[in-house]
Amino acid sequence: MKSTSVRYLILLVLTLGTSWQTIAQTLNDTFVNGDLMPNSPDLSPRGTYGVGVRTLKVVHKDQVDVLHMKDGKHPLYDRQLTLEVWYPANIPADKASSVTYESVLGRANDPKRPLVPFTFAGRASRDAEPDASAGAYPLVIVSHGYLGSRLLLTYLTENLASKGYVVVAIDHMESTYSDAAGFPSTLLNRALDDLFVLNEMAGLSAKGSKSFLSGLLNAENAALIGYSMGGYGALNATGAGYSPQAVKAFGQLAQGSTALDVRSMDSPAYKATLDPRIKAVVAFAPWGMERGMWDAKGLAGLTLPTLFVAGSKDDVSGYEKGIKAIYDGAVNADRYMLTYVNARHNVAPNPPPAASLQPGVSVDEYMHYAEPAWNERRINNINQHFVTAFLGIHLKKMEYAKYLDVPETDAAGTWTGFKPRMSVGLEMRHAKP
């Protein structure tokens, strides 16, 4: 929906007494996350596949309960993970490809930000028949921020599924809006959840399994996408072991716990957990560098092709001493860094939902999604373009390098795939091992 239409709807509220609930419903009916703006780059449009979506629940048994300690030891518990899966699907010609997602604003256990249920529209079909015509598709695992949900990046997850990927987004237990808990759980479990879900998808895709995923995905050809704390976990899952400083700080935060030791670069067990099935990483605004989570040794452990996406004014993960420092320090990886000049932290999620405009809802719910210097829909389209190019190269062996190997700024030359003048405000860096 155009901004002029939004202003018109707001005017209706002021002059005719139209309810905010009506406004929210109108926005939901008209605007779908991921739809194209007229100035979207070439690889933003959807692919040729219909998109199905299903919800799965899996259980990671006997994990360290880092939030509780008894007699100096942590008990074990089962981590309940809800997954949303988007996949290529056969959609009948006479059936509209639409879905209603259910989420919440707010955060659990915070009376200043109570949970507010809301719905929003997507362009997928719930429980649609999988399209197995092209064989097993590459797997993409998506990890949200803290706090967040598996539905935070539907503009991207649907888009990738339409291009021939099976995309699995995780609700990380104790890190979602609905079940927010102590931060040590997020620090410890992000990489562990990612690797567990990779194994679960491999099992569900095996021939003979009773899952709809049987034969549909190739877990040997996978990528991780993470935003903020999701980026933190994705980097650790793929070679960036944590620093001694990080291990010490974690212990101070978690009652003297040593549970993070096994994810440190100095741990003999760490390298054995790195999974060769993962071929590439996309890290949106990864958190942790400014807090000492990595040192030079840890960053040097990242060897997979990596696409970093950052705002130059990120005030959560940091830029010069944060995301850019990770990019600079990952000396053994073929890496790119896309920068939104003057953007802050919110360079990955869907635009603010209509429900965040309702009276009585904390402004923090809007700001959790909003990017003050950029149009969120434009960011979404640009992300669709570059993630398509990056994953196309590394998971599908497509000839997309020209879309990534562009001048550092538009002042230095035209960016392939962008309409004239439409790459202004962007920077792209590329470094090889």
Beta strands, then each sheet from edge to edge (+ up, - down):
strand 1: 50-64
strand 2: 76-90
strand 3: 99-105
strand 4: 116-122
strand 5: 125-126
strand 6: 129-130
strand 7: 137-143
strand 8: 166-171
strand 9: 217-227
strand 10: 278-284
strand 11: 306-311
strand 12: 335-340
strand 13: 426-431
sheet 1: 5+ 1+ 2- 6+
sheet 2: 5+ 1+ 2- 8+ 7+ 9+ 10+ 11+ 12+ 13-
sheet 3: 3+ 4-
end
